Amino acid sequence: MGEAISDRQVVAVLRPFVRACGPMLDALRESDPFGLQARAKEDLAEVESGLKAKLIHGVTSVKVPGTAAWARMTGYDRSSWWMNRVGRFTALLTSIPGLGGALADRLPVQDALGAASQGLLLCAIAGEYGVTDVGTRVRLIASVLFERDIDPDLAAGKHPEHDEAAEADEAAKLTEELTASEKKHGKATVKAAAGTLWRLGRALYGITEELEKRPHGNILHRAVGMLPIVGAAGDYFGERSGLKKVWRRAHVWLTEHRA
């Protein structure tokens, strides 16, 4: 067996990971990502004023980031939206290695992608609770996924070995595909989001042994996941189950650690 992974190693991996999660989540949360409000105003410019107002109200009342309805939701309700909507997308991507059955499950790909999905969701949930600093998000992920209580100063990068420039460069590399998509299309495409999730998963290979600790599905999910072809279905529902556990743990942690 290799040496135990230290808290400092966990922090070194999680800090650029958290910084890379930020741009994608912030873009979704703050900039009308689906173009609902902008599209309503543009496409309905020639519509009779009274009808236009009703149509715009109908569009912007949909509860997605960037709409008026979203702004009126509580932090709890918004974080539930991330769990259910974004969680389905990340769980589906995470389950793809399950097509290979037991062989894929022996590789670190499944746990790396699963942990990346869960970490991404944790950053989204943290934002809805008003937690934006990297250090606290690192502590949240370490606690919920790996059951580690990281020292706040260590998580904040307050130690001699911390290299701020190198960390920023690593985070930028993780979001290269996302940045390129936004420059070309004006928004992050599904392909770019999926590619970024894969990069985030690979970034966690440095703490592979820790990834097995993350919340998983039940015994039935794992049994089905061991089978070829249908294993993807078992892994999908297993990842969804794991995300629900992550959400419950996150709610407790954020409530207890709220300033």
FENJO-V945701 format. One record per backbone hydrogen bond with DSSP energy under -0.5 kcal/mol. CO is the residue of the C=O (numbers start at 1). NH is the residue of the N-H. Records with the same first field share a line. If there is no record, write none. Layout:
# FENJO-V945701
CO->NH  NH
This chain:
# FENJO-V945701
6->10
7->11
8->12
9->13
10->14
11->15
12->16
13->17
14->18
15->19
16->20
17->21
18->22
19->23
20->24
21->25
22->26
23->27
24->28
25->29
26->30
27->31
28->33
29->66
32->35
35->39
36->40
37->41
38->42
39->43
40->44
42->45
44->47
48->52
49->53
50->54
51->55
52->56
53->57
54->58
55->59
56->60
57->61
59->62
60->69
62->64
64->67
67->71
68->72
69->73
70->73
74->78
75->79
76->80
77->81
78->82
79->83
80->84
81->85  86
82->87
84->88
85->89
86->90
87->91
88->92
89->93
90->94
91->95
92->96
93->96
94->97
95->98
96->99
97->100
98->101
99->229
100->103
101->105
102->106
103->106
104->107  110
107->110
108->112
109->113
110->114
111->115
112->116
113->117
114->118
115->119
116->120
117->121
118->122
119->123
120->124
121->125
122->126
123->127
124->128
125->129
126->129  131
127->130
130->132
133->137
134->138
135->139
136->140
137->141
138->142
139->143
140->144
141->145  146
142->146  148
143->147
148->150
151->155
152->156
153->158
154->157
157->159
159->162
162->164
163->167
164->168
165->169
166->170
167->171
168->172
169->173
170->174
171->175
173->176
175->179
176->180
177->181
178->182
179->183
180->184
181->185  186  187
182->186
187->189
189->193
190->194
191->195
192->196
193->197
194->198
195->199
196->200
197->201
198->202
199->203
200->204
201->204
202->205
203->206
204->207
205->208
207->210  211
208->211  212
210->213
211->214
218->222
219->223
220->224
221->225
222->226
223->226
224->227
226->102
227->231
228->230
229->232
230->233  234
231->235
232->236
233->237
234->238
235->239
236->240
237->241
238->242
239->243
240->244
241->245
242->246
243->247
244->248
245->249
246->250
247->251
248->252
249->253
250->254
251->255
252->256
253->257
254->258
